[in-house]
Amino acid sequence: MTLFYPPDWPNDPWLLALCTVAALAVAGLVWVRWTPIQWRRPFEPSSGWPGSSPPNRSASIGEVQDRLGLQLLTARTMAQTSSGMPASTRLQQLDHQLAQALLSLRLMRDAMRSEPASLADGLLGLQTHFQPVLAERGIRLHWELTPQAEQVRLSARERLHLLRVVQEALDNAVAHARNATRVSMSCHLVALRGQRQNLTLAVRDDGHGAGAARHAQQPDFVGTGTGLARLEHEAAEIGARLAMGPGPEGWVVEVALPLE
């Protein structure tokens, strides 16, 4: 009788990666199937929650689901095909795609919380994800959430779009901040005339290539590229103002949400 011995998991990283992709795909499918059922329940908007209609929330979560599906598909394709690159490089890229998929799941989980809440939990998830990614590149991540900003309660839709702006900006810093040593994220309140305030989030890096050089290096993020279009879409969806360009040391992405 022929006996079957299971593979040596620690020495078979590609098989482990494929199983991880499969597990994430199942988790994503559960989210996709479960979410629409939840939105069929009667909805009672919370007080002080502008723009909180179920279609808006469903559309926002649908976008996250689409992104999650694309990330899982990309990871699966990378695991199944050979592009001629070294196995270690492929495994590193696959790990990055899986980490991005997990981050999308975290954002989706936060968006499912229908009640107004602080950005603190979502920002902590982004910090947890990007800190080791940047550290591998020798870049320190400085994170600041002021107590006043932490007390602000936002709708799920506002939280989701703001977090996605920060995610895109940090992804840009990882990919394009040449010779950077420091990336910072700050979230604070800015007082305006009268009693009005803005909740402002800014991502800054000290990488080389600011100005025209940085513009040339990252066409997908600056100018009319898809990256800028994504950021503008995220900000416009909640009536926020987006500003982006070279700063004193590197690149700056800033989004400001007017508070009622």
NORFEN-V168315 format. One record per backbone hydrogen bond with DSSP energy under -0.5 kcal/mol. NH is the residue of the N-H (numbers start at 0). CO is the residue of the C=O. If there is no record, write none. Layout:
# NORFEN-V168315
nh = [NH/NH]
co = [CO/CO]
This chain:
# NORFEN-V168315
nh = [2/4/8/10/11/15/16/17/18/19/20/21/22/23/24/25/26/27/28/29/30/31/32/33/34/35/36/37/38/39/39/40/44/48/49/51/56/57/58/59/60/61/62/63/64/65/66/67/68/69/70/71/72/73/74/75/76/77/78/79/80/89/90/91/92/93/94/95/96/97/98/99/100/101/102/103/104/105/106/107/108/109/110/111/112/113/116/122/123/124/125/126/127/128/129/130/131/132/133/134/135/136/137/138/139/141/141/142/143/145/149/150/151/153/153/158/159/160/161/162/163/164/165/166/167/168/169/170/171/172/173/174/175/176/177/177/179/182/183/184/185/186/187/189/191/195/196/197/198/199/199/200/201/202/203/204/205/207/212/213/214/215/216/217/220/221/224/226/228/229/230/231/232/233/234/235/236/237/237/238/239/240/242/244/246/251/252/253/254/255/256/257/258]
co = [0/2/6/7/8/11/12/13/14/15/16/17/18/19/20/21/22/23/24/25/26/27/28/29/30/31/32/33/34/35/36/37/42/45/47/48/52/53/54/55/56/57/58/59/60/61/62/63/64/65/66/67/68/69/70/71/72/73/74/75/76/85/86/87/88/89/90/91/92/93/94/95/96/97/98/99/100/101/102/103/104/105/106/107/109/111/153/118/119/120/121/122/123/124/125/126/127/128/129/130/131/133/134/133/180/139/182/140/184/186/145/146/148/116/151/154/155/156/157/158/159/160/161/162/163/164/165/166/167/168/169/170/171/172/175/207/176/139/203/141/201/143/199/197/195/192/258/189/256/187/197/254/185/252/183/250/181/177/209/208/210/211/212/213/217/217/221/219/224/225/226/227/228/229/230/231/232/233/234/235/234/255/253/251/249/244/202/242/200/240/198/255/196]
